């Protein structure tokens, strides 16, 4: 039996101002079920483009993406997606936002409602089911978005810099929360981030992408304990892994600047 997620020779070209721009170039990797993979790299290296191709939201120019034995040809069920912004509907309550996708599919049941309430309890939002997004902090809104992605219990979770707009303390708390949720209900996760420490803390594996056109520059196995807490951040092994990844990212960031591309953030 093959890997749960297979990305095979995937490229993406865009036509911009009369010329062809290659955003992602011949990217290949595999990910077994239940593994957490983070993707880091310089700004503009194609991380988000790659994630959207895995989600089936944009077409590939070449290559193939296979999820659980099925080739990706467009958006499908069986995955939860968390974007950079919570993207909550301001006129809907917290519970209604979590259940939105199920309502669109006309598949809301009492079991689904109870699962949504249980997830909200797990993320510390019990009692906020009837609140509206404007009444929530940024961190609370991101927790709602996470519940929305998990409510159908998808085997695959795709996350595009979901905590990037949060302050450092809230971001750490969200990382701990995500780790705790996934320890209860394991998923296969692809997580795009600029945060190297965040990637090391959460992941089983980290891929570093090169500057544009983005390809896989390196892959690191994160050999840290399965159960993680913030004390891990001060350990020598954590520091070594983070530094090794940072050196690869900085090398490719310098390449991007030399080529006139954007620096890493």
Residue pairs with C-beta under 8 A, 6 or more apart in sequence:
2 30
2 66
2 69
3 30
3 31
3 32
3 33
4 31
4 32
4 33
4 34
4 35
4 67
4 68
4 155
4 156
4 188
5 30
5 31
5 54
5 65
5 66
5 67
5 156
5 188
5 190
6 30
6 64
6 65
6 66
6 67
7 27
7 28
7 29
7 30
7 50
7 54
7 63
7 65
8 28
8 63
8 64
8 65
8 66
9 26
9 27
9 28
9 62
9 63
9 64
10 24
10 26
10 27
10 28
10 50
10 53
10 60
10 62
10 63
10 64
10 65
11 22
11 24
11 25
11 26
11 27
11 60
11 61
11 62
11 63
11 213
12 22
12 23
12 24
12 46
12 49
12 50
12 53
12 58
12 60
12 61
13 20
13 21
13 22
13 23
13 61
14 20
14 21
14 23
15 21
21 212
22 212
22 213
23 46
23 49
23 212
23 213
23 214
24 46
24 49
24 50
24 53
24 213
24 214
24 215
25 213
25 214
25 215
26 63
26 215
27 46
27 50
27 63
27 209
27 214
27 215
27 216
28 63
28 216
29 37
29 207
29 216
29 219
31 37
31 188
31 190
31 205
32 188
33 155
33 188
34 186
34 187
34 188
35 188
35 189
35 204
35 205
36 182
36 188
36 189
36 191
36 202
36 203
36 204
36 205
37 189
37 190
37 191
37 203
37 204
37 205
37 206
37 207
38 191
38 192
38 193
38 198
38 199
38 200
38 202
38 203
38 205
38 206
38 207
39 47
39 50
39 51
39 190
39 191
39 192
39 193
39 206
39 207
39 209
40 47
40 193
40 194
40 195
40 196
40 199
40 206
40 207
40 208
40 209
40 245
40 249
41 47
41 208
41 209
41 210
41 211
41 214
41 217
41 249
41 252
41 264
42 209
42 210
42 211
42 212
42 249
42 252
42 253
42 256
42 261
42 262
42 263
42 264
43 194
43 256
43 262
43 263
43 264
43 265
44 211
44 212
44 256
44 261
44 262
45 209
45 210
45 211
45 212
45 214
45 252
45 256
46 209
46 212
46 213
46 214
47 160
47 192
47 209
47 214
48 160
48 161
48 192
49 58
49 214
50 192
50 209
50 214
51 158
51 160
51 190
51 192
52 58
52 160
53 59
53 60
53 65
53 72
54 65
54 67
54 72
54 158
54 190
55 75
55 79
55 81
55 158
56 72
56 73
56 74
56 75
56 76
57 75
64 71
65 71
65 72
66 72
67 76
67 78
67 79
67 156
68 78
68 155
68 156
70 76
77 152
77 154
78 154
78 155
78 156
79 154
79 155
79 156
79 157
79 158
80 148
80 149
80 150
80 152
80 154
80 156
80 157
80 158
80 187
81 149
81 157
81 158
81 159
81 160
82 145
82 146
82 149
82 157
82 158
82 159
82 160
82 162
83 145
83 160
83 162
84 160
84 161
84 162
84 164
84 165
85 165
86 133
86 141
86 142
86 144
86 145
87 145
88 97
88 133
88 141
88 144
88 145
89 96
89 97
89 100
89 133
90 132
90 133
90 134
91 132
92 100
92 132
93 129
93 130
93 131
93 132
94 120
94 125
94 128
94 129
94 130
94 131
94 132
94 133
94 136
94 144
95 113
95 116
95 117
95 120
95 129
95 130
96 103
97 133
97 144
97 148
98 116
98 119
98 120
98 144
98 147
98 148
98 151
99 108
99 112
99 113
99 116
99 148
99 151
100 148
101 148
101 151
101 152
102 108
102 112
102 151
102 152
112 151
112 152
115 151
115 153
116 147
116 151
117 126
117 129
119 147
119 150
119 151
120 126
120 128
120 129
120 144
120 147
122 180
122 181
122 184
123 143
123 146
123 147
123 177
123 181
124 143
124 177
125 140
125 143
125 144
125 147
128 136
128 140
133 141
133 144
136 144
138 165
138 166
138 170
139 166
139 170
139 173
139 174
142 162
142 163
142 166
142 174
143 174
143 177
145 162
146 162
146 177
146 178
146 181
149 157
149 159
150 157
150 181
150 185
150 187
153 185
154 187
155 187
155 188
156 187
156 188
156 189
156 190
157 187
157 188
157 189
157 190
158 189
158 190
159 189
159 190
159 191
159 192
160 192
161 192
161 193
161 194
162 174
162 191
163 170
163 171
163 174
163 175
163 193
163 195
163 198
164 171
164 193
164 194
164 195
166 174
171 195
171 198
172 230
175 198
175 201
175 202
176 229
176 230
178 202
179 201
179 202
179 228
182 189
183 227
191 199
191 202
191 203
193 199
194 264
194 265
196 242
196 245
196 246
196 249
197 233
197 242
199 206
199 245
200 206
200 222
200 224
200 238
200 241
200 242
200 245
201 228
201 232
201 233
201 238
202 228
203 222
204 221
204 222
205 219
205 220
205 221
205 222
206 219
206 220
206 222
206 245
207 216
207 218
207 219
207 220
208 216
208 217
208 218
208 219
208 220
208 245
208 248
208 249
208 252
209 215
209 216
209 217
209 252
210 216
210 217
210 252
210 255
211 252
211 253
211 255
211 256
211 259
211 261
212 256
212 259
212 261
217 248
217 252
218 245
218 248
220 241
220 244
220 245
222 241
223 237
224 232
224 237
224 238
224 241
225 232
232 238
249 264
250 264
253 263
253 264
256 262
256 263
256 264
257 263
